[in-house]
Amino acid sequence: MIQVGKTKHSGPMKLSKLPDPKLWVSPVPFGLGKIKPHHIRDTLKAAWENRDNLSYAVRILTRGVCDGCALGVAGLHDQTLTGPHLCTTRLNVLRLNTMPAMKPEVIHSDMEELRQMDSTALRKLGRIPYPLIRRRGERRFTRISWDQALDLIAEKIKSIDPKQLAFYLTSRGTPNETYYVAAKVARFLGTNHIDNASRICHSPSKTALKRSLGIGASSCSYKDWIGTDVLVFWGSVAANNQPVSTKYMYAAKRKGTKIIVINPYYEPSMEKYWIPSIPDSALFGTKIADDFYQVNIGGDIAFMNGVMKHWFEMEETRPGSAIDHAFVRKHVNGYEALKSHVMKYDWETLEQSSGLSRERMCEFAQLLAKAGSAVFVWSMGLTQHRFGTDNVSQVANLALLRGFLGREHTGVMPIRGHSGVQGSGEMGADPFSLPGGDFKEPDISRIEKVWGFELPKWQGDIVGVTLENALLPEEHERKLKLFYTSGGNFLETMPDPDFVKRCLESVDIRVHQDIIFNTSTFVDAKEAVIVLPAMTRYEMPGGVTSTSTERMVYFSPEIEGPRIEEARAEWEIYRDLAVRVKPEQKELIWFDNAQQIRDEIAQAAPNYDGIQHLKKQGDVFQWGGAWLCENGVCPTPDGRGNLIPIELPELQKPEGHFYLTTRRGKQFNSMIYSETDPFNHAGRYDVLMNPEDAARLEVGEGEAVVVYNEHGTFHGRVKLDHVKPGNIEVHWPEGNVLIPKGVYEKYAGIPEYNTAVIVEKAETYHAFKDTKYVEKRVEEPVTEALE
């Protein structure tokens, strides 16, 4: 259990209504002539899309907790700033809640017709209205009853080893109640194979913060951004992925905060933004970032070692000029070991790995050394690496050395991209977690007392390994035979989509519990594919809760409106399935309503004591207080934070290769809403490249190129932009064909989403496109960087 701080969140603050011309991007109103989002147009488009259920849409926006990112906007308000908050991300997701059911002639179409549609087109078809089944060899879905569907699934579960059963939950508006019941049901049925969407986003954040600070969530609140001396965004494009956060950035700038962005790409949305709910920003835009540090892809560890090396050098000439020695002596372990480790690196090595000069690293080091406070925010740019946990532990090292922890305007924040995902591991829907703790003693014994049954003691697999287990020999005890997934589309989120398709096809029965079809729904299975219609969070009887990035637990009420024919609350589906498998133990797993679930969560997860009192719109509490590790006291065995020496990752790339990473455009997770990025006009198949690199390859803007390696081939067009030389970026998930399968971060299990590639003119590639040629070009093992 996290030690609760004494300081409570003070609630939303007022934002000055007076304009601040020094922050303006341009004197030209509404950014006319500039590449930028069109918020008014997008808002009108959303209203038009929801015109058949407009009153219901308005009630969702004004009463419900946002099911977009995890900023925690309840209705149109949050706990950071007064005034209304609304963003286009939320408006884009809105239609998933208001659209009617699919028509029968669509649902029961021939598979080949449905397979021709991409996920964007499938979303527009409407909601899944009733349970469906498609047995092996059948070309269409058939309607079945709920009893038939659950009985079939239950019989299969009874016939297999529990290690051959796995559950997965996406973060699609999934509330705490669903995560909790799913976690309990999985263990009730004897399996520890249960995972969630954080496995491919912030699992390294939790792992790193646990070992460095003893916490698994943000140590601070969004309010701490406003007034901190330095606000650093590390591999995070919050303006694009959490648009409301631009209001917080604006408020911080008004207070004199310096905003620094560390990213291989000079993200235009982090340089300037037109914030629609702030009049002067909507008119003239807002300058956000004060400086960009363009590191190599994977160069963050070297960069941070360079920062610390300069600090230690500063200390040699003027003690106390860089390190907060009082904080370190009282609250930190491992200072001398870290210092010795960092000082062994020469500047040339750090420059080569990071991609930044010694001068730039020292400049950033001095900025932090002079700052009295700082907040570090990060996202996928740090976590989606085979060394993601080490990346985040480096951030914790910086915070500990400067004492940027446990007080106002300081902290470390893994900013969440989806409203439901923070609660997933905290509710136990994770192979390494249980409600309120880890999957190890004494938490196992504690949960067994609460739940009243013995938990399976073997270690469950992460979802990537679970999928690979489908290809194991038939007699293997972990051969995946029933895969139950609540949302999610692994064809569009995991590396090597063709390999993932083979895995999905090799499962006996796949259950897709969802609100809409996606492309993975139509992949064959050895016995049957079963589709179960789920409710959205706004439809669930009695209301539900979700946890934001800053640990705010919000109550989202049930909202009156149209309902889908046979859609059910997901926690009820899990409950009813469990009872069919073990009817003699019904009383151990039964919940009559969501309130009973919250009552039990309060017992099982001590940090969530208070969730049982959330019963109406507007109810909210923050577990852990305003700051975790308040006054520097960490919930570790000795109460101290741990400095961890981090080795430089091997980033060797063969001559003529580029580092490649994936980025998001106008999309929400894997849901794409536009073929063109409104911030840079890049298309989904554009290859973002530095002009210097393009000149060396003799390719120009818009020219067709082929990006390839031993894993796959990507056909795109050159988009000249401010990308770090030697690095390129392509969109996710389109670029996943280039990412190696089966490469996972050793601590948290997140897949690697970066690789080394060759880029060639399309005409050159196709002129010599025989197998020997391609193999020769990639024979220098790009996988050296993965060993």
PyMOL commands that set and color helices and strands:
alter all, ss='L'
color gray80, all
select helices_A, chain A and resi 21-23+29-31+39-49+51-63+88-98+104-107+111-115+119-123+146-159+162-164+176-188+197-200+203-213+222-225+238-241+245-254+268-271+279-284+300-317+325-331+335-343+347-354+358-370+380-383+388-402+422-426+443-451+463-471+497-505+519-522+570-581+583-589+594-604+606-608+611-613+630-632+691-697+734-738+762-767+771-777+782-786
alter helices_A, ss='H'
color red, helices_A
select strands_A, chain A and resi 132-135+142-143+165-169+194-196+230-234+258-262+272-273+286-287+291-293+332-333+374-378+411-414+433-434+437-438+482-486+509-514+528-533+544-547+552-556+620-622+641-642+658-663+667-668+671-672+686-689+704-708+713-720+727-731+754-761
alter strands_A, ss='S'
color yellow, strands_A
deselect
rebuild
show_as cartoon
